[in-house]
């Protein structure tokens, strides 16, 4: 069985989101409000409907009091029925308002979480790089922190409604008694002031909680990824103890955060209870003095009981806001991370290939013109310091295969990173056909110079998806699979090319991953291909055959192989040796 001759059907490029404005990195508060920006309609609708619901709830004791007062005064069935009908309409209004308001609030919450996650994904995937957090930490920020920001968005409309109903209840109490209305206003202000004084403790403990949780998540992700190796060396108990220690630290941090939040909420509940007790006492005194009637006393007591809920909502909203700000600060750390390499404002494209398609669709870079005198793809290192103490001063001629032998493995890693422009040299220059790499657009450079690193990372999906990830040419995929011996990998798998590779290719062996990654790189047919130890996990016979086939496939294209393998070096037209010494390397 071979790799399917047809590539997966072309998928249209994803449309750019309407909200193309980048997320602000000025402050956590600015990020928090930016995340709510494109859901203003839902937030406004939810605020209006929740306010209508809360005002309908506030009117219930008022209507009941009026009904009782009317019954005491006139005792006519018609008037009682009218008031009861008004009460039924009030219940219908508040029920419908809550139902549709809750829908709008959930939409705002979900879309806010999505916007935060998309902003994080956009920053992490930016060609200039710069985000060096481990995947587990990024996952924590894109899940837990995004959820907390979304929870604040979901609670915002309820908070607005609580404020509206507090104002409405205060107005009603002011109409009954000036002192009662003043008590509610003073109580609400006291709750907010007291919680504001305690909020810094919650913000600090909340940030520590998320940080500890992110560490535990990152460690768990690393342990699961290396579980096979850990079992092989018998280190399960040691790493389990490390994870248990991190997990306990995360639990302690969560307890501190919950305790701080509980203290903040309990202060609000205590002050709210004292305020409402005072309202009930004053209202009862006014009734005993005959200054308000029975109906108004019932309304006062009902409102005093009712406003307990909105006051608690307002108090709890402060805690939600503090936790959301702590999470927004963690998200801001990622969004505000400086790029690893600068992107030139106006940069030329490499002269030997088309720029990468930034619209989202895959495309194969145009191969160089191989006519007489037109073979392009020359790489030149001029005074570039390497970690092993050397200063590179050598070139890779166009149209052939060059081997690079580094005595220090750190030098090999550095060359691959520099050519991929994941890093820039501290001094000197790297030229592509006479143009400094730093003067080229990143997308255009990476379409022209494709680096296949020593540790290959496969994409989620099937083997066929990975082989065709960089091209839509089925002939190129078939040719590359044959050259890299990935077709043998396909024949050995239970479901052939449709076998899923798992997370980062974990379902495949090391040699299988290398051959699929090599096939993916070859299928792109880049003008310049850089291979860093591409077959260290395969047997010697297969490595020799792969090197020979790659040599044939890459005929008239520039290929740099960073390796010490005799099988690969024997196929190279030229070999550059980089010793681990403090001197200039000039082959």
C-alpha positions in Angstrom: 0.0 0.0 0.0 1.3 3.4 -0.9 0.5 7.0 -0.1 -2.7 8.0 -1.9 -2.0 9.7 -5.2 -4.5 12.4 -4.6 -3.9 15.1 -2.0 -6.6 16.1 0.4 -9.3 18.4 -1.1 -8.4 22.0 -1.1 -9.9 23.9 1.7 -10.7 27.5 1.2 -8.8 30.0 3.1 -10.3 31.0 6.4 -11.9 34.4 6.3 -10.2 37.0 8.4 -12.1 37.9 11.6 -14.1 41.1 11.5 -12.3 42.3 14.6 -8.9 42.7 13.1 -7.7 45.2 15.7 -4.8 43.7 17.8 -5.3 43.2 21.5 -4.0 46.1 23.6 -0.9 45.4 25.7 -1.0 48.6 27.7 -2.5 47.2 30.9 -4.6 44.3 32.2 -7.6 46.7 32.5 -7.3 47.8 28.9 -7.1 44.1 27.8 -10.1 43.3 29.9 -12.3 45.9 28.3 -10.9 45.2 24.8 -12.1 41.6 25.2 -15.6 42.9 25.8 -15.5 45.3 22.8 -17.2 43.1 20.1 -20.0 41.9 22.4 -21.4 45.3 23.3 -24.8 44.5 21.8 -25.1 41.3 23.8 -24.0 43.0 27.0 -26.4 45.9 26.4 -29.3 43.5 25.7 -28.5 41.3 28.7 -28.1 44.4 31.0 -31.5 45.8 29.8 -33.3 42.4 30.2 -31.7 41.6 33.6 -32.5 45.1 34.8 -36.1 44.6 33.7 -36.2 41.3 35.5 -34.7 42.8 38.7 -37.1 45.7 38.6 -39.9 43.3 38.1 -38.7 41.4 41.2 -38.5 44.7 43.1 -42.1 45.6 42.2 -43.4 42.3 43.6 -43.4 43.5 47.3 -44.7 46.9 46.2 -47.6 45.4 44.3 -48.4 43.0 47.1 -48.3 45.8 49.6 -50.6 47.9 47.4 -53.0 44.9 47.0 -53.2 44.5 50.8 -53.6 48.2 51.4 -56.4 48.4 48.8 -58.1 45.3 50.3 -58.0 46.9 53.8 -59.4 50.2 52.6 -62.1 49.2 50.1 -62.3 45.4 50.2 -63.9 45.3 46.7 -63.3 42.2 44.6 -62.8 44.2 41.4 -59.9 46.2 42.8 -58.2 43.1 44.3 -58.5 41.3 40.9 -56.9 44.3 39.1 -53.9 44.3 41.5 -53.6 40.5 41.2 -53.7 40.8 37.4 -51.0 43.4 37.6 -48.9 41.0 39.7 -49.3 38.2 37.2 -48.2 40.5 34.4 -45.2 41.5 36.4 -44.2 37.8 36.9 -44.6 37.1 33.2 -42.4 40.1 32.3 -39.6 39.2 34.7 -39.7 35.6 33.7 -39.3 36.4 29.9 -36.7 39.0 30.6 -34.5 36.6 32.6 -34.8 33.9 30.0 -33.6 36.0 27.0 -31.2 38.0 29.2 -29.5 34.8 30.2 -29.0 33.8 26.6 -27.4 37.1 25.7 -25.2 36.9 28.8 -23.9 33.4 27.9 -23.2 34.5 24.3 -21.1 37.4 25.7 -19.2 35.1 28.0 -18.5 32.5 25.3 -17.4 35.0 22.7 -15.2 36.9 25.1 -13.4 33.6 26.0 -13.1 32.9 22.3 -11.6 36.3 21.6 -9.0 35.9 24.3 -8.0 32.5 23.0 -7.8 33.7 19.4 -5.6 36.6 20.5 -3.3 34.2 22.3 -3.2 31.9 19.3 -2.5 34.8 17.0 0.4 36.0 19.2 1.9 32.5 19.6 1.8 31.7 15.9 3.1 35.1 14.8 6.1 34.5 12.4 8.4 36.7 14.5 8.0 34.4 17.5 9.1 35.6 21.0 6.7 33.5 23.1 8.9 31.0 25.0 6.4 29.6 27.5 6.0 25.8 27.6 2.8 24.4 26.1 1.3 23.5 29.4 1.6 27.1 30.7 0.1 28.4 27.4 -2.8 25.9 27.8 -3.5 27.2 31.3 -3.7 30.8 30.1 -5.9 29.9 27.1 -8.2 27.9 29.3 -8.3 28.9 33.0 -7.4 32.6 32.5 -9.7 33.0 29.4 -12.5 31.4 31.4 -12.1 33.9 34.2 -12.2 36.8 31.8 -15.3 35.3 30.2 -16.9 34.8 33.6 -16.5 38.5 34.3 -18.2 39.3 31.0 -21.0 36.9 31.8 -21.5 38.6 35.3 -21.2 42.1 34.0 -24.8 42.4 32.8 -26.0 41.0 36.1 -24.0 43.6 38.0 -25.4 46.4 35.8 -28.9 45.1 36.5 -28.1 44.9 40.3 -27.0 48.5 40.3 -30.1 49.6 38.4 -32.4 47.8 40.8 -30.6 49.2 43.8 -31.1 52.7 42.4 -34.8 51.9 41.6 -35.3 50.4 45.1 -33.6 53.4 46.6 -35.9 55.7 44.7 -39.0 53.8 45.9 -37.7 53.9 49.5 -37.0 57.6 49.2 -40.6 58.1 48.2 -41.7 56.2 51.3 -39.0 57.7 53.7 -35.9 59.8 53.0 -34.1 58.0 55.8 -34.7 54.6 54.4 -33.3 55.5 51.0 -30.3 57.1 52.6 -29.6 53.9 54.6 -29.6 51.8 51.4 -27.2 54.2 49.6 -24.9 54.4 52.6 -24.9 50.6 53.0 -24.0 50.0 49.4 -21.2 52.5 49.4 -19.8 51.0 52.6 -19.8 47.5 51.1 -17.9 48.6 48.0 -15.4 50.7 50.0 -14.6 47.8 52.4 -14.2 45.3 49.5 -12.0 47.7 47.6 -9.6 47.9 50.6 -9.4 44.1 50.6 -9.2 43.5 46.8 -5.4 43.7 46.5 -5.1 40.5 48.7 -7.4 38.6 46.4 -5.7 39.8 43.2 -2.3 38.7 44.5 -3.5 35.3 45.7 -5.5 34.8 42.5 -2.4 35.5 40.3 -0.3 33.1 42.5 -3.1 30.4 42.1 -3.1 30.6 38.3 0.7 30.6 38.2 0.9 27.4 40.4 -1.8 25.8 38.4 0.1 26.6 35.2 3.2 25.0 36.5 1.4 21.8 37.5 -0.3 21.7 34.1 3.0 22.2 32.3 4.7 19.5 34.3 1.8 17.1 33.7 2.0 17.8 29.9 5.8 17.1 29.9 5.4 13.9 31.9 2.7 12.5 29.6 4.8 13.3 26.6 7.8 11.5 27.9 6.0 8.7 29.7 7.5 6.0 27.4 11.0 7.2 28.2 10.3 7.5 31.9 9.1 3.9 32.1 12.1 2.8 30.2 14.5 4.2 32.8 12.3 3.4 35.8 11.8 7.0 36.9 8.0 6.9 37.4 8.1 7.2 41.1 10.6 10.1 41.1 8.6 12.2 38.6 5.4 11.3 40.3 6.8 12.7 43.5 7.8 15.9 41.7 4.3 16.2 40.2 2.7 15.6 43.6 4.8 18.4 45.1 3.7 20.8 42.4 0.1 19.7 42.7 0.1 20.3 46.4 1.6 23.7 45.9 -1.2 24.5 43.4 -3.8 23.2 45.9 -2.4 25.5 48.7 -2.4 28.5 46.3 -6.0 27.7 45.4 -7.0 27.5 49.0 -5.4 30.9 49.7 -7.2 32.4 46.8 -10.5 30.9 47.8 -10.0 32.1 51.4 -9.3 35.6 50.2 -12.4 35.6 48.0 -14.4 34.2 50.9 -13.2 36.9 53.2 -14.1 39.5 50.6 -17.6 38.2 50.0 -18.2 37.6 53.8 -17.4 41.2 54.5 -20.0 42.2 51.9 -22.6 39.8 53.3 -22.0 41.1 56.9 -22.3 44.8 55.9 -25.3 44.1 53.8 -27.0 42.3 56.6 -26.3 45.1 59.0 -27.7 47.6 56.5 -30.9 45.7 55.9 -31.4 45.2 59.6 -31.2 48.9 60.0 -33.7 49.5 57.2 -36.2 47.0 58.7 -35.8 48.6 62.1 -36.3 52.1 60.9 -39.3 51.0 58.8 -40.9 49.3 61.7 -40.3 52.4 63.9 -42.0 54.6 61.3 -45.0 52.2 61.2 -45.3 52.2 65.0 -45.3 56.0 64.9 -48.1 56.0 62.3 -46.0 57.8 59.7 -46.4 54.9 57.2 -49.4 52.6 56.7 -49.6 48.8 56.7 -49.3 48.6 52.9 -46.1 50.7 52.9 -44.6 48.8 55.8 -45.1 45.6 53.8 -43.4 47.3 50.8 -40.5 48.5 53.0 -39.9 45.1 54.5 -40.2 43.4 51.1 -37.8 45.8 49.5 -35.4 45.5 52.4 -35.4 41.7 51.9 -35.2 41.9 48.1 -32.3 44.4 47.9 -30.2 41.8 49.8 -29.7 39.9 46.5 -28.6 42.9 44.4 -26.3 44.1 47.1 -24.6 40.7 47.3 -24.3 40.6 43.5 -22.6 44.0 43.5 -20.3 42.8 46.3 -19.4 39.6 44.5 -18.8 41.4 41.2 -15.8 43.2 42.7 -14.2 39.8 43.5 -14.9 38.6 39.9 -13.4 41.8 38.5 -10.2 41.4 40.6 -9.8 37.8 39.6 -10.4 38.7 35.9 -7.8 41.4 36.1 -5.3 38.9 37.6 -6.0 36.6 34.7 -5.9 39.5 32.2 -2.4 40.3 33.5 -1.2 36.7 32.7 -2.7 36.9 29.2 -1.1 40.3 28.7 2.3 38.7 29.5 1.9 36.6 26.3 0.4 39.3 24.1 3.0 41.8 25.1 6.0 39.5 24.7 8.6 41.2 22.4 9.3 39.4 19.1 12.3 37.1 18.9 13.3 38.6 15.5 12.2 41.9 14.0 9.9 41.9 11.0 11.1 44.6 8.5 8.4 47.1 7.6 9.1 47.0 3.8 11.1 44.0 2.8 11.9 42.5 -0.6 11.0 38.9 -1.5 13.8 36.4 -2.1 14.7 36.6 -5.8 14.3 32.8 -6.4 10.8 32.1 -5.2 7.3 33.5 -4.6 6.4 34.9 -1.2 4.3 32.7 1.0 0.5 33.0 0.7 -0.7 34.9 3.8 -4.3 34.3 3.0 -4.4 30.9 4.7 -4.3 28.5 1.7 -1.3 26.2 1.2 0.9 26.7 -1.8 4.1 25.2 -3.1 7.0 27.8 -3.4 8.1 28.3 -6.9 11.3 26.3 -7.7 14.2 28.3 -8.9 14.9 28.8 -12.6 17.5 26.2 -13.3 18.6 27.5 -16.7 22.3 28.3 -17.4 23.6 31.0 -15.0 20.2 31.3 -13.2 20.5 28.7 -10.4 19.8 30.7 -7.2 19.9 29.8 -3.6 23.4 30.7 -2.4 23.8 31.0 1.4 26.7 32.9 2.9 27.8 33.2 6.6 30.0 36.2 7.2 31.5 36.7 10.6 28.7 35.0 12.4 29.6 33.9 16.0 28.5 30.4 17.0 28.1 28.9 20.5 31.1 26.6 20.2 33.5 29.5 19.9 33.8 29.7 16.2 33.1 32.6 13.9 31.5 31.2 10.7 32.8 32.5 7.4 31.7 30.1 4.8 29.1 29.7 2.0 26.7 27.1 0.6 26.7 27.2 -3.2 23.4 27.1 -5.1 22.1 24.0 -6.9 24.0 21.4 -4.9 24.1 19.4 -1.7 26.5 20.7 1.0 27.3 18.9 4.3 28.0 20.8 7.5 29.9 18.9 10.2 29.8 20.6 13.6 32.1 19.3 16.3 29.9 21.0 18.9 26.2 20.0 18.7 25.3 23.5 19.9 26.7 24.9 16.7 24.5 22.6 14.6 21.4 23.7 16.6 22.4 27.4 16.2 22.9 27.2 12.4 19.4 25.6 12.0 17.8 28.3 14.2 19.6 31.1 12.4 18.6 29.9 8.9 15.0 29.5 10.0 15.4 33.0 11.5 14.0 31.9 14.8 17.0 33.8 16.1 19.3 36.5 14.6 23.1 36.5 14.9 24.7 38.6 17.5 27.2 39.9 14.9 28.0 39.4 11.3 25.5 38.7 8.4 23.8 35.7 6.8 23.1 36.3 3.1 20.7 34.6 0.7 21.7 35.3 -2.8 23.4 38.5 -1.6 20.5 39.7 0.5 20.7 39.8 4.3 18.1 37.5 5.9 17.0 40.3 8.2 16.0 42.4 5.2 13.5 39.8 4.0 9.9 39.3 5.0 9.6 36.3 7.3 6.9 34.6 5.4 8.8 35.0 2.1 12.1 33.9 3.7 10.5 30.7 5.1 8.9 29.9 1.8 12.3 30.0 0.2 14.4 28.5 3.0 12.7 25.5 4.7 14.5 24.1 7.8 13.7 20.6 8.9 14.9 20.5 12.6 16.4 17.4 14.3 13.4 17.0 16.6 10.5 16.8 14.1 7.1 17.9 15.2 4.2 16.3 13.4 0.8 18.1 13.1 -2.4 16.6 14.5 -4.2 14.4 12.0 -3.1 11.5 9.8 0.1 10.6 8.1 -1.4 11.7 4.8 -2.3 15.1 6.3 1.3 15.6 7.4 2.9 14.6 4.1 0.6 17.0 2.3 0.7 19.8 4.9 2.9 22.1 2.8 1.8 21.3 -0.8 -1.3 20.4 -2.8 0.6 18.7 -5.5 -0.1 14.9 -5.3 2.9 14.1 -7.5 5.2 16.0 -5.1 3.7 14.1 -2.1 4.2 10.7 -3.8 7.8 11.6 -4.9 8.7 12.8 -1.4 7.2 9.8 0.4 9.2 7.5 -1.8 12.5 9.5 -1.3 12.1 9.6 2.5 10.9 6.0 2.8 7.7 7.4 4.3 5.8 5.0 1.9 7.2 2.1 3.9 6.0 3.7 7.1 2.5 3.9 5.5 2.6 0.2 4.5 3.6 -0.7 8.1 0.8 1.2 9.8 -2.6 -0.5 10.6 -4.6 2.1 8.7 -2.0 3.1 6.2 -1.9 6.8 5.3 -5.1 7.4 7.3 -3.4 6.4 10.6 -3.6 9.3 13.0 -0.2 10.4 14.4 -1.4 11.6 17.8 -0.1 14.5 19.7 3.2 15.6 18.0 3.4 12.2 16.4 3.4 10.1 19.6 1.8 7.1 18.0 4.8 6.7 15.7 8.3 5.6 16.5 11.2 8.0 16.3 12.4 6.7 12.9 8.8 6.9 11.5 8.4 10.5 12.7 11.7 11.4 11.1 10.8 9.9 7.7 7.3 11.5 7.7 8.8 14.9 8.6 11.5 14.5 5.9 8.8 13.6 3.4 6.8 16.6 4.4 9.8 18.9 3.8 10.7 17.3 0.5 7.1 17.5 -0.8 7.2 21.3 -0.4 10.1 21.5 -3.0 11.6 24.6 -1.4 14.4 26.3 -3.3 16.7 25.9 -0.2 16.2 22.9 2.1 18.1 22.6 5.4 18.1 19.2 7.0 19.5 18.8 10.6 20.3 15.1 11.3 17.2 13.9 9.4 17.7 10.1 9.9 19.4 9.5 13.2 16.6 7.2 14.4 16.7 4.8 11.4 19.0 1.9 10.6 22.2 2.3 8.6 20.9 0.6 5.5 17.7 2.7 5.4 19.7 5.9 6.1 22.0 5.2 3.2 19.1 4.6 0.8 17.3 7.7 2.0 20.4 9.9 1.5 20.8 8.5 -2.0 17.1 9.2 -2.9 17.1 12.7 -1.4 20.2 13.5 -3.4 18.4 12.5 -6.6 15.1 14.3 -5.7 17.0 17.5 -4.8 19.0 17.6 -8.0 19.6 21.3 -9.1 18.2 22.6 -5.8 20.2 23.9 -2.9 20.4 21.5 0.1 22.3 21.9 3.3 22.6 18.8 5.5 23.9 19.4 9.0 25.1 16.0 10.0 28.0 13.8 10.9 26.6 10.8 9.1 28.9 9.2 6.5 25.9 8.2 4.4 24.8 11.8 3.9 28.3 13.3 3.7 29.2 10.8 0.9 26.4 12.3 -1.2 27.4 15.9 -0.7 29.2 18.0 -3.3 31.0 19.9 -0.6 31.6 19.5 3.1 32.2 22.3 5.6 33.8 21.4 9.0 33.1 23.5 12.0 35.5 22.6 14.9 34.8 23.5 18.5 37.5 26.1 18.7 37.8 29.9 19.1 38.8 30.7 15.6 37.3 31.7 12.2 36.0 28.8 10.1 36.9 29.4 6.5 36.7 26.2 4.5 
